[in-house]
């Protein structure tokens, strides 16, 4: 049988394996000094853990834990105050976002601008320059479009 690992030794100590495996490991522990020293270390660790656990259990019985008290009324006031501040901030933001006194644009947008927006909408102007795409808008003195030429 090959040498045991620490986990296998711990399973043997805790009796977490079947009886056939226990017998095999017992025979191996009697013949292997390395595994026997590992077994002795594991037993010492288990004894130390049991001592510590027993000490903490006995201390818990004698210790008095004070009752925890939380002032419920103060907590409600804090939540109420937070709610009031949140509502006030929301109202202020709502008032600032409403355009007061702004009138919609009523002047006529020149036809040349409309043509340029339609042509350039969503296109990369640098790419259009390299592709030699151009828009030429000819307008009269009043701003009316006489002719528009788009080249590609």
C-alpha positions in Angstrom: 0.0 0.0 0.0 1.3 3.5 -0.8 1.8 6.1 2.0 -1.2 7.9 3.4 -1.9 11.6 3.0 -2.9 13.9 5.8 -6.6 13.7 4.6 -6.5 9.9 4.6 -5.0 9.8 8.1 -7.7 12.3 9.3 -10.5 10.1 7.8 -9.0 7.1 9.6 -8.9 9.0 12.9 -12.5 10.3 12.5 -13.6 6.8 11.4 -15.1 8.2 8.1 -14.1 5.1 6.1 -15.5 1.6 6.0 -14.0 -1.2 8.2 -12.0 -2.8 5.4 -10.2 0.4 4.7 -9.7 1.0 8.4 -8.0 -2.4 8.7 -5.8 -1.7 5.7 -4.7 1.6 7.1 -4.0 0.1 10.5 -1.7 -2.5 9.0 0.1 0.2 7.0 0.5 2.5 10.0 2.2 -0.4 11.9 4.7 -1.0 9.1 5.4 2.6 7.9 7.2 5.1 10.3 6.5 8.1 8.1 2.7 7.5 8.2 2.9 6.7 11.9 4.5 10.1 12.6 1.8 11.8 10.5 -0.9 9.9 12.4 0.6 11.0 15.8 0.6 14.6 14.7 -3.0 14.4 13.6 -4.0 12.8 16.9 -2.2 15.6 18.8 -3.9 18.2 16.7 -7.3 16.6 17.4 -6.7 16.5 21.1 -5.7 20.2 21.0 -8.8 21.2 19.1 -11.0 19.3 21.6 -9.3 21.1 24.5 -9.9 24.5 22.9 -13.5 23.6 22.0 -14.2 22.4 25.6 -12.7 25.6 27.0 -14.9 27.8 24.9 -18.0 25.9 25.6 -17.5 26.2 29.4 -16.7 29.9 29.1 -19.9 30.5 27.1 -22.1 29.1 30.0 -20.7 31.6 32.5 -20.5 34.6 30.3 -23.3 37.2 30.4 -24.2 38.8 27.2 -26.0 42.1 27.6 -29.2 42.6 25.8 -29.0 44.7 22.6 -31.4 47.6 22.5 -32.0 49.7 19.5 -34.1 52.9 19.8 -36.9 52.2 17.3 -38.4 55.7 17.4 -35.2 57.4 16.4 -34.7 55.1 13.5 -38.1 56.0 12.2 -37.3 59.7 12.4 -34.1 59.2 10.4 -36.0 57.4 7.7 -38.6 60.1 7.7 -36.0 62.8 7.4 -34.3 61.0 4.5 -37.6 60.6 2.7 -38.3 64.4 3.1 -34.9 65.3 1.8 -35.3 62.9 -1.1 -38.7 64.3 -2.0 -37.4 67.9 -1.8 -34.4 67.1 -4.0 -36.8 65.4 -6.6 -39.1 68.5 -6.6 -36.1 70.9 -7.1 -34.7 68.8 -10.0 -38.2 68.6 -11.6 -38.6 72.4 -11.4 -35.1 73.0 -12.8 -35.7 70.6 -15.7 -38.9 72.2 -16.8 -38.0 74.9 -19.4 -39.6 78.0 -18.0 -40.2 80.8 -20.4 -38.7 79.1 -23.3 -40.6 79.4 -26.5 -40.2 77.0 -29.4 -38.2 78.2 -32.4 -40.6 79.8 -34.9 -38.2 81.3 -37.4 -37.9 79.5 -40.7 -34.8 77.3 -41.2 -33.1 78.0 -44.5 -33.6 75.4 -47.2 -29.8 75.2 -47.7 -29.3 74.1 -44.0 -32.0 71.5 -44.3 -30.3 70.0 -47.4 -26.9 69.9 -45.6 -28.4 68.2 -42.6 -30.1 65.6 -44.7 -26.9 64.9 -46.7 -24.5 64.8 -43.7 -26.9 63.0 -41.3 -25.1 60.1 -39.6 -22.1 60.1 -42.0 -18.5 60.5 -41.1 -17.4 63.8 -42.7 -13.7 62.7 -42.9 -14.7 59.6 -44.9 -16.9 61.6 -47.2 -13.9 64.0 -47.9 -11.6 61.0 -48.7 -14.3 59.5 -50.9 -14.5 62.9 -52.7 -18.2 63.3 -51.8 -19.2 66.9 -51.8 -22.4 69.0 -51.6 -22.6 72.2 -53.5 -25.6 74.5 -52.7 -26.2 77.6 -54.8 -28.6 80.1 -53.3 -29.7 83.5 -54.2 -29.4 86.7 -52.1 -32.6 85.9 -50.1 -31.4 82.4 -49.0 -33.5 80.4 -51.5 -31.8 77.4 -53.0 -31.3 77.7 -56.7 -29.4 74.5 -57.3 -27.9 71.7 -55.2 -25.2 69.3 -56.5 -24.0 66.2 -54.7 -20.9 64.6 -56.0 -19.6 61.1 -55.1 
